Amino acid sequence: MRVVIVTESFPPDVNGVAHCALQTARHLAARGHEPLVIAPAAAGAAPSASGSASASGSGPAAPAGSWAGTWSGSWSGAGCASDSGLPYPVVRVPSLPLPGYPQVRVALPSRRVAAALTAHRADIVHLAGPFVLGARGMAAAARLGIPAVAVYQTDLAGYARTYVGAGEGTAWRRLRAVHSAADRTLAPSTAALRDLEEHGVPRVRLWARGVDTERFRPSLRDDALRRALAPGGELLVGYVGRLAPEKQVELLAGVCGLPGVRVVVVGDGPSEPSLRAALPGAVFLGRRTGDELARIFASLDAFAHTGPYETFCQTVQEAMASGVPVIAPAAGGPLDLVRHGNTGLLVEPRDPAAVRAAVSALAGDAGLRAAYGRAGRAAVETRTWAAVGDELIGHYADVLRERTAVAA
């Protein structure tokens, strides 16, 4: 199949949409399909068509040491602006940083989208987290008569509540318009699927995310790193992800006050200055990537995610793959990932006391932490990117068959 992936974000961006788009393109190429990626231009980069591949998607594998080969995990990018090492072409369209959140870039209107779909002779269009660029990709696919699969990945209505205190209805109208035009929408969790259906989006199916169980593994636990982070032998409780208002990392403030506990924060973003003030005694490591991030995950005693707007929550899977017990809000994607009382603890969303109580319960019971960690690792061992990539190819095939049947 010749697949055009239109994504709102792509490496060197570090987020769930970028990671999933990268893994999708990588898997398609590995299975002998011919992907092309259309994404916003990165900061400081000129819009271009790049990649070592020809228009057919064939080409050499990424060179050793390039970001294409090392980017793994939702916070595991190696951070390089070049697309030249990829085994498929990438078309970059002009973009601008989102005001107040420069890490997020928004694509500008461009004729490159329709031109790329035509030049690649696309069989199907994959819309990754469609909102701005994805909407243009959907419109172009419709004009050209190309079937489209839309992948829902971001709770934009929740973001509207967080950043402007309103606008949820507008966000859902936009999402409904884009996703309703697609032949199929793929939701990453049962909670996301339910939200989409309740807001009138048709033809929704479930498609979860994979995790790199070779990179994220318990054997990477590092005693030297633990001594550096907790010289007094404190229990290490980690958060990994963007430092932004919607993630509500400030809910860990009460955990910072627990005796014998050290909070470790991995990531960057606009909320970092306020969080440094709100989390006394916490260790801020900034962005960490690749194998270094995997070593940090495995060296934690517990992982705490605080954001209530996750449609999936990849870092929860990475913690589980690392053999680390998880604390997460009982909302959105974590409901599918965390088995309460088996792989970790689900807590009331937006409740700092509940987060503190869950950490306290795990801190006092090393046996419970170990049992949850083992169960978590076992739960994700079959959730490889290869397995979920093959599921995605199955969805593509279903859509193409349905289009053929309707045409007949």
N, C-alpha and C positions, 0 to 999 in steps of 0.2 A: 504493500500500500504506500501511496505517496501522501504523507500527512503534513499539514502545515499547523504548527503549534503557535497560536497567537496568545502571548502571555503578558500580563500587566507588569511582570517583574522577572528578571533573569540574572544569574550571577554576572558580575560580582556582588549584586544585591544579596543580602542574607535574610531570608524569610521563607515561610512555608510555600508560598506560591512559586518563588524562584527555584527552590529545591525540588519541588514536585515536577516542574516543567523540565528541569535538567535531567532528572531521573527518567522521565518519560521519553525524552529525546534519546537518551543513552540506550534505553532498553529497545526502542524501536530500531535503532541502528544495529544493535547487537543481534536482533532477530531477523535482520535482512530487509527491513522496511526502509523507506526513504523519507526521513523527517527534514523539515526546514522550520526554523524558529524565527518568529517576528517578535521583537521586544523593544521597549524604550531604550534610547541611547543612555549609557551610563554617564555619571557626572564627569565632565571634562573630556568626553569622547565625542567625536564628530559622527553624525548618523552615517551608517555605511552598511553595505552588504559584505559580510566577511565569513571566515571559516575556511579551513583548508579543503573542504569538500567541494566537489562540483555541484551543479544544480541538481544532479540526480541523487545527491546525498552520499555518494561514495567518496572515500578518501582515507588517509592514514589515521591510525588511532592517535589519541592525544599523547604528546610526549611525556615521558616520565618527569614528575616534578611540576607539571603545569597545574593550574587550578582545575582544569577540566578533569584531571585524574584524581585530585585529592578532595574535591568539594563533596562532602557527605555529611548528612545530619542537618537539621534545620538551622543549626548555628555552627556549621562546620565548613564555611567557605574559606578558601585561601586568599580570596580578594585580589583578583587580577582583572583588569579591564579588557584584556585582549580575548577575542573569540577565535584566534587563528589556529589554536591547537585542537579544535573540536572536529570530530569526524562527520560533521553535517554543517550546512551553511546557516548563518545567522544574519538576519536583516534587522538593522537598528533604525528606529524612526526617531525624529526629534522629540525631546522631552524637556520638561521643566520640573524643578523641585517643588514639592508640595509646601506652601507657605506654613512656616512654623514647624515643619517636620522634613528637613532636607534629605533625610535618608530615603524618603519615598519620592519617586519621580513619576510624573504624569505625562503620558504621551500626548503630543500635539497632532492636529489633523495632518494627514499625510496620504499621498496617493500610492505610497510604497506598498500598502497592505494589499489592495486589489491587484496591483502589478505583480507582487510576489506570488499570490495565489494562482494567477494566470500562468506566470513563467514556470512555476513548479509543477503545473498540471495536476493540482491537488485532487485526490480521491475523496478526502475528508478533511475537515478543519476541526482542530482541537482548541477550544477557548479556555484558557487557564485563568480562573478567577475573573471572568469578564465584567468590566464596568465601563472603562473609557476606551482603551485600545481594543478590548474584546468586543465592545459594541460595534466598532467599525469593522472588525473582522467578521462579525455576524452579518452585518449589512452587506459586506462584499460577497460573502459566501452565498447569501440569498440571491443577490443579483446574478451571480454566476451559476446558480443552480447546484452548488456543492453542499452536500450534507454536513451538518455540524454537530459536535458533541461539546456541551458546555460543562465545565467542572466548577462547582460551587466550592469556594474555599475560605471566604472572608465574611464575617458577620458585620456587614457595613451598617446595618441598622443599629447594632450595638455600638459601633464606633460613633455614629451620629449622636447617640445619647451621651456618650462620654465627652465628645469634643464640643458640641454645640447645644446639648440639652434638648434637642428637637431634631426634626428632619427624618424620623424613622419611616414615616409614610412615603416620603419622597424617595428614600433609598430603596424601599421595597418596590415601588412602582418602576424604578429604573431596573432593578434586578429582574422583576417579573417580565418586563418587556424584552430584555435580552434573552433570558432563559426560555421564555415561551416560544421564541422564534427558533430555538434549537431543536434538532430531531430528538435529542436525549440530554437530560441533565443528570450529572453524577454527583451525588452527595457523599461526603466523607464519613458521616456518622448517622445513626438513626435519629438523633436529635435534629441534625441539619435537614435530613430528609423530611421529617415531620414539619419543621418550620417552612420549608419550601412548599409542601403540599397545602399547608394551612393558609399560605399567602397566594394560592392560586397558580402555582407553577406546575405545568403538566409534565408527564413522561419522565418522572424522576426515578432513578435507580441508585442503589448503594454501591459505592466504590471507595474502599478504605485506602490507607497509605502503608507503604512498606517501611522497613527499618534495616539498617546495615548491621546485622548481628555479628559480622566479622570484625568490624571496626569497634563497635560498642560491645564490650564483654567484661565480665567480672575480673578476669585475670589481670587486667591493667591496674588494679588497685595498687597505689604507690605509697609506701610508708614514709618515704622521704618527703613527698609532697604533702602528706597529711601533717607531718611535723612542722613543715614550713607554714602551713595555714593555721594550725592549731598547736602552737608550742606547749600549751598547757594540757594537751590531751583532750581538748574539747570535742564533743560530738559535732560533726560537720553536716549542716543542713544547707542544701544548695538550691538556688534558683538559676535557670538558664533561659535567656530569651531577650527580647527587646525591652528596653527600659522606657516605657511609654505609659501614658495615663490609663489606657484600656487594660493594661496588664495588672494594675492594682498591686504592685510589688510592696507598697507601703503596708500591706496587711501583715508583713513579716516583722513589723516593729515589736510586737509582743514577744516574738520568738527570740529577738535579740536580748530580752531581759531574762531569759531562762538561764539558771545557773548551769555551767558546764556545757553550754551550746554556743557554737560559732556559726553565724550565717555567712555563706559564700555566694556572691552575686556575680554571674558571668553574663556579659552583654553590654551594649551601649544604647544610647537613645536620648531623647530630649528630657526625660525625667531624671537623668542621673544626678544632677546637682541637688535636687530636692530629696532624692532617695538617700544620698550620702548623709544628709541632715536627719532624715527620718529613721535611719537604721544604725544607731550607734553601735560601734564595735564590729560591724559587718566588714568583711573583706571584699573589695570590689576589684575584680580581675580584668575588667574590660572584655572586649571581644576575644574569644579563643576559638580556634578552629581545628579541624582535622583530628589527627591522633592526639594532639595536646588536649583538645576538648574531651575526647574519649577517656583519657587518663584522669581528668578532673571528675567526670561523671562517676567512674568506677571507684574513686577515692572518697566519695561522699558516704555518709551514713544514712541519709534520707534526702529525698528530692521533694521540694514543695513548689507546686505551681499555683498561682493565685488568680489568674485572669478568668473571668466568668464568660467570655465571649468566644471561646475556642470552638471552631467547627470540627476540629480534630484534636490537635495538640501533639505535635511530633516529639517534643522534648520529653513528654511522659513516656513514649515508647522507647526513646533512647536511654532514659533512666532505667526502665524495666530491663532492657537488653543488657545493661551494665550491672544487673543484679542488685539494684538499689530500690528500697521500698518507696512508694510514691504517696504523697498527700496532694489532693487536687479537689477543686470545687465540684459539687454534684450538679453539674450543668454542662450542656454541650458535649463535645467530643470525649472528655474524660469518662463520661458515663459508659461508653462502650469499651474503654481501655482498662479501667481500674475496677477490679472485683473487690468491693469493700470487705475488709476482713480476711482477704486472701492474698492479694498483691499489693495492697496499700489501704489507704483510708480516704473516703470521700467525705467532704465537709460542706456545711452550709456556705453557699457563695457569699462573698463580701463580708464575712464574719471573722474579724481578727481573733476573737476569743476561741472560735472553733479551730482555727489554724494552730493557735498556741497550744490548745488542749491535745490536738492530734500529735504535734511534735513532742509534747511532754510524754504522751503515752508510749511513743516509739523510743524516746530517749531512755526510758527506764527499763527497757526490755530488749536486750541484745538478741535473745533467742527469737523473739517476734520479728525483729528487723531481718534477721537472717532467713527466716521462713518466708516472709513476704518477698525478699529479694530473689530467692530461689524460684518461687512461684511466678514472679514477674518475668524472669528470664525464660522459663518454660513456656509462658503464655505467648511470647513474641517470636519464638525460634522459627516458626513457619511463616512469619509475616515478612518475607523477603521482598525486595523491590522486583525481583524476577517474577515472583508469583503474582503480585498485584499488577505488574506490567502485562502479563499474559491475560489477566482478567480484563484489562483495559482494551487490549487488542480484540478480545471477544465482544466487548461493547461496540467497537468500531464495526466489526463484521455484522453484528445484529442490525445496526443502523443502515449499513449498505444493503443488506438483504431486504429490509423493510422498504427502502427507497425503490429498489428494483421491483418489488412486488406491487407497489403503488403505481409505478410507471407501466407495468404490464397490464 
